[in-house]
Amino acid sequence: MHRVEYQTSFKKKEQEKIEEYITLAQEFNKTHNIFVRKNKKEIVDKDIIDCSPLITIIKPNKTILDLGSGGGFPGILLSITKPENKITLIESNQKKCYFLRTAIHKLELKNTTVINKTITQNNNLGEYDVITARAFAPIKKIVELTKSNTHKKSRYILLKGRESKTLEELKFLDTKKHQYEIIKLNNKNHERSVVVIKENE
């Protein structure tokens, strides 16, 4: 088990787009409740910095499926920082999808598509190199729902909380088929980790 640092500095263009995204989110949030955040600092701490370790873990040129994208984390942050990756955001809430599409258009994120639907086991979304999620569902459910969306080299890169709860979820993972790694994150505020799951070779 190793540790991954949070990314707190971004390239100038990325920083500008992140700032613009936060402004859009705050404006939209005034009339449509997409997330519970009091101010910009809270969005930066609880969303931007929280999701930033995925930027270093996910390799360039990989196709990404982000489950339950909500207000756009980690999906939109990955769109901004990984323009060479093709990213699909799936979200069942129509209001949130409208916001995501508005943000993608205004930020000119040409690498990103939004799908407004509830993911089901026998979906026709195709295969992806990476599947991400934050606060979407237990690990077993995520793996079951996306059986038709992975290939032999696909990886699940999931943001999780307390290690004890994560280990509890992993008990239900079929270890004959999958192997996993827990990456500890240096979060000063609360316990955080990333779980990386891939097929056994």
N, C-alpha and C positions, 0 to 999 in steps of 0.2 A: 504494500500500500504506500503510495507516494502522495505528495501534496502538489497542488497547482495554485499559483498565485492569481489573485484577481487582477484584471486589467483596468487600470485607473487612468491611463493616458491613451489618447487616440490621435491618429493623423489629423491634420487641420481640416481636411474635407469631411472626414468621418465625424469629427467633433461638431462641425457646422450642421451636418444632417441630423445628428443626435439631438442637438439643441432645438432644431426646427421640429423634430418629431415630438419632443417633450412639450413644446408650445402647442402643437396641434392636439396632442392628447389632453392637455389641460383645458383647452378651449372646448373640445368635444365633450369632455367630462362635465362641463357646467350644465349641459342640457341632457346628456345621456350618460348614465352611470356605467362606465366601462371598467373602472377600477377604483379602489378606495385609497386615494393618496391625497394628503393635505396640501403639499407644495412640491416644487421642483426638486428640492433636496431629497425628499422622500422617494421620488421616482428614480433619481440617480442612485441612491443607496440601496433601495429595495428591489429595483428592476435592472437598471443598466449595469451597475457593478456586480449585482447578484448573478446575472447571466453571463458576464464577461469571460469566465474561465472556458466556456464552450468555444470561444473564438480561437483560443490556442490549441484546443483538443481536436477540433474538426479541421481536416486537411483541405487544401484548395481543390477546386474542380470536382467536388463531390455533390451529388444531388441530395437534397435535404427535404424531409417531410416533417413539419412541425405540427404536433397534435394539440388541438385546443388552444390555438394561438392567443385568444382573448384580446387583451390590449396590445399585443404584439411582442411579447417576451417569451422565449428568446428570439422568435422568428424575425422580427423587423431589425433587431440589433445585428443579427447574422446577415441580413440582406444588405445593411449599410457597410459592414466591415468585411464582407466576403462577396464582392461583386462578381467574382469568377465562379461562384457556386450557384446552381439553379435551385431555387427554394420554393416549396409549396407550403402554404399555410392553410390548415384545415380548421374551420371554426363553425359550430352549429348555430351560434347566435347571429341573427341577421344584422342587428345594430352594430355589433362588433366588426362584422365583415365589411359593412359600409365604411366604418372608420378605417379599417386596414387598407381597403382599396383607395380611399381618399389619400391616406398617407403615402402609399406606394406611388400614386400619380403625382402628388406634390413634390415628393423627394426624388422622383425619376428613378425608381428602383426597378430597372428593366429585367432584373433576374428573378423577380418574385411574382407568384400567382396566388390568388386567394380562392379557396373552394368553400362554399357555404353549404355544408352538410354534416350530418352526424356520421362519424366513421363506423362502418359495420364490418363484420368479419370477411364477408365475401364481396368486398368492394372492387371497383375497377380503376383504382387510382394509379396502378402500375408499381414498378419496383424502384426503390431508392437505396442509395449508398448509406445514408445516415437517417435515423429517425430520432427526433428530439421531442422532449416534453418537459413541462414544469407544472406541477400541481394538477395533472390531468387525470391520472388513474393509477391504481396499484400496478406494479411491474408485470405481474402475471396477465392482467387484463390487457395491458398495452401490447404485450407479445402476442396474445391470442387475437386481438383485433387487427393486427398488422401482418398476419401470416402470409397474406398474398402480396405484401409490399416489400418483401426482402429477398435478397439473393444470397449466395454462399458467403460473400464477403461483406454483407451489410453489417452495420453496427448501430446499436441503440445507445444514445448518449443522453442520459436522463438526469435532470437536476432533482436531487432528493434532500430531505432534511436530516433528522436525527438518525444516527447510525443504527441504533437498536431497532427502530421502526423499519429501516431499509433492510436490515438483515432478516427481519420477520417476513417482509415481502419476498425476499429472495429464496426463502424456504420452499416457496411454491413454484420456483423456476425449474424446468426440466434440465438438470445438469448433465444428462446423457446427451442432450442436444446442444445446450448452450454453456458457455463459460462466462464468468463475469469478473470485473475488477472494480473495486470501490476506490475512488480518488478523493482524498480528504481535501477540503478547501479551508483556507485560512480566513474564515469569517469571524471577525471580532464580536459581532452581535449575537449570532446564534449558530448552532451546529449545521453544517452544510456539506454535502458531498455530491459527487457525480458518479453515477453507475454506468459503466461501459459494458455492454453485453454483445457477444458475437457467437456465431456457430462454432462448435468444436470442429477442428480440422481432421 
